Amino acid sequence: MARRVGDHVELNKDEARAGETGHHLRYVLAGGIALVIIGFAAVGLGWFG
């Protein structure tokens, strides 16, 4: 829980974090990057034949 100490507020690590990243974040990120690469390849093949 946040507490005031002097002229500032101290938070514990969970409160200061501003959100949970989740356990599958790296898989979502890798999948998104793979889809972008596939999309660029599709556009490149369509554009350059």
PDB file of N, CA, C and O in Angstrom:
ATOM      1  N   MET A   1       0.835  -1.167   0.000  1.00  0.00           N
ATOM      2  CA  MET A   1       0.000   0.000   0.000  1.00  0.00           C
ATOM      3  C   MET A   1       0.886   1.239   0.000  1.00  0.00           C
ATOM      4  O   MET A   1       1.924   1.262   0.662  1.00  0.00           O
ATOM      5  N   ALA A   2       0.485   2.259  -0.734  1.00  0.00           N
ATOM      6  CA  ALA A   2       1.264   3.484  -0.826  1.00  0.00           C
ATOM      7  C   ALA A   2       1.284   4.184   0.526  1.00  0.00           C
ATOM      8  O   ALA A   2       0.296   4.185   1.260  1.00  0.00           O
ATOM      9  N   ARG A   3       2.428   4.778   0.837  1.00  0.00           N
ATOM     10  CA  ARG A   3       2.517   5.543   2.077  1.00  0.00           C
ATOM     11  C   ARG A   3       3.365   6.776   1.848  1.00  0.00           C
ATOM     12  O   ARG A   3       4.330   6.756   1.083  1.00  0.00           O
ATOM     13  N   ARG A   4       2.993   7.837   2.515  1.00  0.00           N
ATOM     14  CA  ARG A   4       3.711   9.094   2.378  1.00  0.00           C
ATOM     15  C   ARG A   4       4.881   9.120   3.354  1.00  0.00           C
ATOM     16  O   ARG A   4       4.711   8.881   4.550  1.00  0.00           O
ATOM     17  N   VAL A   5       6.058   9.410   2.838  1.00  0.00           N
ATOM     18  CA  VAL A   5       7.266   9.508   3.660  1.00  0.00           C
ATOM     19  C   VAL A   5       7.895  10.859   3.351  1.00  0.00           C
ATOM     20  O   VAL A   5       8.462  11.068   2.278  1.00  0.00           O
ATOM     21  N   GLY A   6       7.788  11.760   4.298  1.00  0.00           N
ATOM     22  CA  GLY A   6       8.334  13.100   4.075  1.00  0.00           C
ATOM     23  C   GLY A   6       7.583  13.787   2.941  1.00  0.00           C
ATOM     24  O   GLY A   6       6.367  13.963   3.013  1.00  0.00           O
ATOM     25  N   ASP A   7       8.303  14.171   1.902  1.00  0.00           N
ATOM     26  CA  ASP A   7       7.675  14.875   0.781  1.00  0.00           C
ATOM     27  C   ASP A   7       7.480  13.984  -0.444  1.00  0.00           C
ATOM     28  O   ASP A   7       7.232  14.497  -1.535  1.00  0.00           O
ATOM     29  N   HIS A   8       7.586  12.663  -0.293  1.00  0.00           N
ATOM     30  CA  HIS A   8       7.363  11.749  -1.418  1.00  0.00           C
ATOM     31  C   HIS A   8       6.511  10.558  -0.982  1.00  0.00           C
ATOM     32  O   HIS A   8       6.277  10.347   0.208  1.00  0.00           O
ATOM     33  N   VAL A   9       6.052   9.789  -1.965  1.00  0.00           N
ATOM     34  CA  VAL A   9       5.212   8.624  -1.714  1.00  0.00           C
ATOM     35  C   VAL A   9       6.000   7.377  -2.074  1.00  0.00           C
ATOM     36  O   VAL A   9       6.609   7.316  -3.142  1.00  0.00           O
ATOM     37  N   GLU A  10       5.994   6.391  -1.204  1.00  0.00           N
ATOM     38  CA  GLU A  10       6.673   5.122  -1.467  1.00  0.00           C
ATOM     39  C   GLU A  10       5.638   4.058  -1.817  1.00  0.00           C
ATOM     40  O   GLU A  10       4.595   3.957  -1.172  1.00  0.00           O
ATOM     41  N   LEU A  11       5.935   3.272  -2.840  1.00  0.00           N
ATOM     42  CA  LEU A  11       5.080   2.176  -3.283  1.00  0.00           C
ATOM     43  C   LEU A  11       5.866   0.883  -3.211  1.00  0.00           C
ATOM     44  O   LEU A  11       7.092   0.881  -3.321  1.00  0.00           O
ATOM     45  N   ASN A  12       5.144  -0.230  -3.022  1.00  0.00           N
ATOM     46  CA  ASN A  12       5.847  -1.497  -3.115  1.00  0.00           C
ATOM     47  C   ASN A  12       6.004  -1.859  -4.595  1.00  0.00           C
ATOM     48  O   ASN A  12       5.441  -1.181  -5.454  1.00  0.00           O
ATOM     49  N   LYS A  13       6.746  -2.897  -4.900  1.00  0.00           N
ATOM     50  CA  LYS A  13       7.080  -3.202  -6.299  1.00  0.00           C
ATOM     51  C   LYS A  13       5.855  -3.549  -7.136  1.00  0.00           C
ATOM     52  O   LYS A  13       5.828  -3.236  -8.327  1.00  0.00           O
ATOM     53  N   ASP A  14       4.841  -4.184  -6.555  1.00  0.00           N
ATOM     54  CA  ASP A  14       3.647  -4.534  -7.318  1.00  0.00           C
ATOM     55  C   ASP A  14       2.819  -3.304  -7.680  1.00  0.00           C
ATOM     56  O   ASP A  14       2.264  -3.230  -8.777  1.00  0.00           O
ATOM     57  N   GLU A  15       2.736  -2.361  -6.783  1.00  0.00           N
ATOM     58  CA  GLU A  15       1.983  -1.137  -7.062  1.00  0.00           C
ATOM     59  C   GLU A  15       2.711  -0.261  -8.074  1.00  0.00           C
ATOM     60  O   GLU A  15       2.069   0.370  -8.914  1.00  0.00           O
ATOM     61  N   ALA A  16       4.002  -0.212  -8.011  1.00  0.00           N
ATOM     62  CA  ALA A  16       4.787   0.646  -8.890  1.00  0.00           C
ATOM     63  C   ALA A  16       4.867   0.109 -10.308  1.00  0.00           C
ATOM     64  O   ALA A  16       5.213   0.848 -11.229  1.00  0.00           O
ATOM     65  N   ARG A  17       4.558  -1.144 -10.496  1.00  0.00           N
ATOM     66  CA  ARG A  17       4.738  -1.808 -11.773  1.00  0.00           C
ATOM     67  C   ARG A  17       3.758  -1.354 -12.845  1.00  0.00           C
ATOM     68  O   ARG A  17       4.099  -1.383 -14.027  1.00  0.00           O
ATOM     69  N   ALA A  18       2.567  -0.941 -12.477  1.00  0.00           N
ATOM     70  CA  ALA A  18       1.540  -0.408 -13.377  1.00  0.00           C
ATOM     71  C   ALA A  18       0.919  -1.469 -14.269  1.00  0.00           C
ATOM     72  O   ALA A  18       0.278  -1.123 -15.262  1.00  0.00           O
ATOM     73  N   GLY A  19       1.082  -2.725 -13.959  1.00  0.00           N
ATOM     74  CA  GLY A  19       0.406  -3.763 -14.731  1.00  0.00           C
ATOM     75  C   GLY A  19       1.220  -5.029 -14.822  1.00  0.00           C
ATOM     76  O   GLY A  19       2.435  -5.024 -14.626  1.00  0.00           O
ATOM     77  N   GLU A  20       0.542  -6.102 -15.118  1.00  0.00           N
ATOM     78  CA  GLU A  20       1.203  -7.388 -15.240  1.00  0.00           C
ATOM     79  C   GLU A  20       1.395  -7.695 -16.715  1.00  0.00           C
ATOM     80  O   GLU A  20       0.458  -7.553 -17.500  1.00  0.00           O
ATOM     81  N   THR A  21       2.590  -8.113 -17.106  1.00  0.00           N
ATOM     82  CA  THR A  21       2.876  -8.390 -18.502  1.00  0.00           C
ATOM     83  C   THR A  21       2.282  -9.718 -18.952  1.00  0.00           C
ATOM     84  O   THR A  21       2.056  -9.911 -20.147  1.00  0.00           O
ATOM     85  N   GLY A  22       2.030 -10.613 -18.051  1.00  0.00           N
ATOM     86  CA  GLY A  22       1.482 -11.905 -18.431  1.00  0.00           C
ATOM     87  C   GLY A  22       2.574 -12.902 -18.735  1.00  0.00           C
ATOM     88  O   GLY A  22       3.741 -12.543 -18.894  1.00  0.00           O
ATOM     89  N   HIS A  23       2.184 -14.145 -18.812  1.00  0.00           N
ATOM     90  CA  HIS A  23       3.175 -15.208 -18.986  1.00  0.00           C
ATOM     91  C   HIS A  23       3.434 -15.537 -20.455  1.00  0.00           C
ATOM     92  O   HIS A  23       4.441 -16.168 -20.778  1.00  0.00           O
ATOM     93  N   HIS A  24       2.545 -15.121 -21.334  1.00  0.00           N
ATOM     94  CA  HIS A  24       2.676 -15.476 -22.744  1.00  0.00           C
ATOM     95  C   HIS A  24       3.044 -14.281 -23.606  1.00  0.00           C
ATOM     96  O   HIS A  24       2.882 -14.332 -24.825  1.00  0.00           O
ATOM     97  N   LEU A  25       3.533 -13.212 -23.005  1.00  0.00           N
ATOM     98  CA  LEU A  25       3.847 -12.000 -23.743  1.00  0.00           C
ATOM     99  C   LEU A  25       4.892 -12.245 -24.819  1.00  0.00           C
ATOM    100  O   LEU A  25       4.770 -11.716 -25.924  1.00  0.00           O
ATOM    101  N   ARG A  26       5.906 -13.028 -24.523  1.00  0.00           N
ATOM    102  CA  ARG A  26       6.963 -13.241 -25.519  1.00  0.00           C
ATOM    103  C   ARG A  26       6.432 -14.001 -26.728  1.00  0.00           C
ATOM    104  O   ARG A  26       6.910 -13.794 -27.843  1.00  0.00           O
ATOM    105  N   TYR A  27       5.449 -14.879 -26.524  1.00  0.00           N
ATOM    106  CA  TYR A  27       4.878 -15.610 -27.652  1.00  0.00           C
ATOM    107  C   TYR A  27       4.004 -14.700 -28.517  1.00  0.00           C
ATOM    108  O   TYR A  27       4.010 -14.820 -29.742  1.00  0.00           O
ATOM    109  N   VAL A  28       3.270 -13.809 -27.899  1.00  0.00           N
ATOM    110  CA  VAL A  28       2.459 -12.848 -28.644  1.00  0.00           C
ATOM    111  C   VAL A  28       3.370 -11.918 -29.445  1.00  0.00           C
ATOM    112  O   VAL A  28       3.092 -11.626 -30.608  1.00  0.00           O
ATOM    113  N   LEU A  29       4.451 -11.456 -28.830  1.00  0.00           N
ATOM    114  CA  LEU A  29       5.395 -10.585 -29.515  1.00  0.00           C
ATOM    115  C   LEU A  29       6.057 -11.311 -30.690  1.00  0.00           C
ATOM    116  O   LEU A  29       6.166 -10.748 -31.779  1.00  0.00           O
ATOM    117  N   ALA A  30       6.494 -12.538 -30.482  1.00  0.00           N
ATOM    118  CA  ALA A  30       7.125 -13.307 -31.561  1.00  0.00           C
ATOM    119  C   ALA A  30       6.134 -13.582 -32.682  1.00  0.00           C
ATOM    120  O   ALA A  30       6.497 -13.504 -33.856  1.00  0.00           O
ATOM    121  N   GLY A  31       4.887 -13.904 -32.342  1.00  0.00           N
ATOM    122  CA  GLY A  31       3.869 -14.136 -33.367  1.00  0.00           C
ATOM    123  C   GLY A  31       3.572 -12.889 -34.161  1.00  0.00           C
ATOM    124  O   GLY A  31       3.394 -12.960 -35.377  1.00  0.00           O
ATOM    125  N   GLY A  32       3.516 -11.745 -33.500  1.00  0.00           N
ATOM    126  CA  GLY A  32       3.279 -10.485 -34.197  1.00  0.00           C
ATOM    127  C   GLY A  32       4.402 -10.140 -35.156  1.00  0.00           C
ATOM    128  O   GLY A  32       4.155  -9.698 -36.278  1.00  0.00           O
ATOM    129  N   ILE A  33       5.630 -10.339 -34.720  1.00  0.00           N
ATOM    130  CA  ILE A  33       6.780 -10.073 -35.586  1.00  0.00           C
ATOM    131  C   ILE A  33       6.773 -11.019 -36.782  1.00  0.00           C
ATOM    132  O   ILE A  33       7.055 -10.599 -37.904  1.00  0.00           O
ATOM    133  N   ALA A  34       6.453 -12.288 -36.551  1.00  0.00           N
ATOM    134  CA  ALA A  34       6.386 -13.259 -37.649  1.00  0.00           C
ATOM    135  C   ALA A  34       5.311 -12.856 -38.657  1.00  0.00           C
ATOM    136  O   ALA A  34       5.531 -12.954 -39.864  1.00  0.00           O
ATOM    137  N   LEU A  35       4.155 -12.405 -38.177  1.00  0.00           N
ATOM    138  CA  LEU A  35       3.088 -11.982 -39.091  1.00  0.00           C
ATOM    139  C   LEU A  35       3.482 -10.749 -39.890  1.00  0.00           C
ATOM    140  O   LEU A  35       3.125 -10.637 -41.063  1.00  0.00           O
ATOM    141  N   VAL A  36       4.204  -9.830 -39.282  1.00  0.00           N
ATOM    142  CA  VAL A  36       4.686  -8.653 -40.010  1.00  0.00           C
ATOM    143  C   VAL A  36       5.663  -9.071 -41.103  1.00  0.00           C
ATOM    144  O   VAL A  36       5.591  -8.565 -42.224  1.00  0.00           O
ATOM    145  N   ILE A  37       6.567  -9.979 -40.793  1.00  0.00           N
ATOM    146  CA  ILE A  37       7.531 -10.457 -41.795  1.00  0.00           C
ATOM    147  C   ILE A  37       6.808 -11.163 -42.935  1.00  0.00           C
ATOM    148  O   ILE A  37       7.139 -10.950 -44.101  1.00  0.00           O
ATOM    149  N   ILE A  38       5.828 -11.998 -42.614  1.00  0.00           N
ATOM    150  CA  ILE A  38       5.047 -12.684 -43.646  1.00  0.00           C
ATOM    151  C   ILE A  38       4.287 -11.674 -44.492  1.00  0.00           C
ATOM    152  O   ILE A  38       4.202 -11.821 -45.711  1.00  0.00           O
ATOM    153  N   GLY A  39       3.737 -10.658 -43.856  1.00  0.00           N
ATOM    154  CA  GLY A  39       3.026  -9.610 -44.598  1.00  0.00           C
ATOM    155  C   GLY A  39       3.929  -8.854 -45.542  1.00  0.00           C
ATOM    156  O   GLY A  39       3.562  -8.619 -46.694  1.00  0.00           O
ATOM    157  N   PHE A  40       5.108  -8.466 -45.076  1.00  0.00           N
ATOM    158  CA  PHE A  40       6.068  -7.778 -45.948  1.00  0.00           C
ATOM    159  C   PHE A  40       6.494  -8.680 -47.108  1.00  0.00           C
ATOM    160  O   PHE A  40       6.645  -8.213 -48.237  1.00  0.00           O
ATOM    161  N   ALA A  41       6.687  -9.971 -46.830  1.00  0.00           N
ATOM    162  CA  ALA A  41       7.067 -10.902 -47.899  1.00  0.00           C
ATOM    163  C   ALA A  41       5.956 -11.008 -48.931  1.00  0.00           C
ATOM    164  O   ALA A  41       6.231 -11.030 -50.131  1.00  0.00           O
ATOM    165  N   ALA A  42       4.702 -11.073 -48.487  1.00  0.00           N
ATOM    166  CA  ALA A  42       3.565 -11.165 -49.410  1.00  0.00           C
ATOM    167  C   ALA A  42       3.476  -9.902 -50.265  1.00  0.00           C
ATOM    168  O   ALA A  42       3.264  -9.988 -51.475  1.00  0.00           O
ATOM    169  N   VAL A  43       3.631  -8.749 -49.658  1.00  0.00           N
ATOM    170  CA  VAL A  43       3.581  -7.494 -50.423  1.00  0.00           C
ATOM    171  C   VAL A  43       4.748  -7.434 -51.394  1.00  0.00           C
ATOM    172  O   VAL A  43       4.577  -7.017 -52.540  1.00  0.00           O
ATOM    173  N   GLY A  44       5.935  -7.845 -50.951  1.00  0.00           N
ATOM    174  CA  GLY A  44       7.106  -7.836 -51.828  1.00  0.00           C
ATOM    175  C   GLY A  44       6.935  -8.770 -53.011  1.00  0.00           C
ATOM    176  O   GLY A  44       7.298  -8.418 -54.133  1.00  0.00           O
ATOM    177  N   LEU A  45       6.386  -9.957 -52.778  1.00  0.00           N
ATOM    178  CA  LEU A  45       6.158 -10.888 -53.887  1.00  0.00           C
ATOM    179  C   LEU A  45       5.087 -10.364 -54.838  1.00  0.00           C
ATOM    180  O   LEU A  45       5.187 -10.551 -56.050  1.00  0.00           O
ATOM    181  N   GLY A  46       4.081  -9.719 -54.303  1.00  0.00           N
ATOM    182  CA  GLY A  46       3.024  -9.147 -55.150  1.00  0.00           C
ATOM    183  C   GLY A  46       3.520  -7.958 -55.936  1.00  0.00           C
ATOM    184  O   GLY A  46       3.122  -7.761 -57.084  1.00  0.00           O
ATOM    185  N   TRP A  47       4.380  -7.164 -55.335  1.00  0.00           N
ATOM    186  CA  TRP A  47       4.859  -5.952 -55.981  1.00  0.00           C
ATOM    187  C   TRP A  47       5.915  -6.266 -57.051  1.00  0.00           C
ATOM    188  O   TRP A  47       5.879  -5.711 -58.149  1.00  0.00           O
ATOM    189  N   PHE A  48       6.845  -7.156 -56.720  1.00  0.00           N
ATOM    190  CA  PHE A  48       7.952  -7.446 -57.638  1.00  0.00           C
ATOM    191  C   PHE A  48       7.734  -8.709 -58.456  1.00  0.00           C
ATOM    192  O   PHE A  48       8.585  -9.088 -59.260  1.00  0.00           O
ATOM    193  N   GLY A  49       6.603  -9.355 -58.252  1.00  0.00           N
ATOM    194  CA  GLY A  49       6.211 -10.471 -59.086  1.00  0.00           C
ATOM    195  C   GLY A  49       6.902 -11.725 -58.788  1.00  0.00           C
ATOM    196  O   GLY A  49       6.647 -12.740 -59.436  1.00  0.00           O
TER     197      GLY A  49
END
